[in-house]
């Protein structure tokens, strides 16, 4: 059962922080998915070219993600509902 909004604290206690995951799982999943998509090219490229391609692709992907997130309206409590499907 969720806590009532007037009882929610935005300050994490030390115990809460230590219980939370130390790594964002979606970031790891994003990098693994990109690696999976580019893996067939690894055999065709030198190690330096592979690393450059991977980092350039990751940079481009994160740039697009920034643009998409920047277009979404947010409030201090998260994304603002605008009606319809979000």
N, C-alpha and C positions, 0 to 999 in steps of 0.2 A: 504494500500500500504506500503510495507516494506521500511525502511530507507536505503539510499545508505550506503555501508560499510564504506565510509570515514567519515560519520556523526554519526556513532554509538559510544556512550560513554560507557565505561565499568565501570565508576564510578557512583554509584547510588546516586541520590539526596535524601534528607530526605523525600520529598513528594513521590518519587518513592518507597522508602522502606516502607513507611506507607501504600501505596496502594497495595503492594504485599501481598500474603497470608502469614500468620505467621507460617503455618504448611504445610509441604510437603504432598500433598494429596495422593501420591502413597505410602507413608510410612503407612499412616492410612489404606489405602485399603489393603496393604500387611498384616498388623496385623489382620484386620478384616477377611480376607480370611483364614489365618492360624487358627484363633479362630473358624471360621465356620467349618473347617475341623476336628478340634480336639474336638469340643463341645460335640459330642456323648460320648466321653470317660470321660467327667467331672463327670457324674453321677456314674461312676464305680470307681472313684479314690477319695482319701482323698484330702482335699483342698491343702495340702502341696505337695502331689504327682502331682496333676493337675498343680500347679504353676511350679513345677520343670520340668514337661514334656513340658509345653508350652514354658518356657524359653530355655530349651535345644533344642527344635525344632526350635525356632526363631534364636538361636545362629547358628545352623547348616545351616539354610536357608540363613542367612546373610553371613556366611562364603562362601557358594557356590556362592552367588551373587558377593562377592568380587573377587573370582577367575574368574568368567565370565567377569566382568568389567575389571579386570586386563589384560585380554587377548586382549581386544579391543584397537586398536591404537587411541590415541587422540592427538590433537594439542592444542595450546592455545585457539583456537576458537571453539573447540569441536571435534567431531569424524572426522577422516580423511576418505574421500571417497576412496574406493579401487576398484571401478567399480562393476557392477552387483548390486544385491540386497543387501542393508545394513540392 
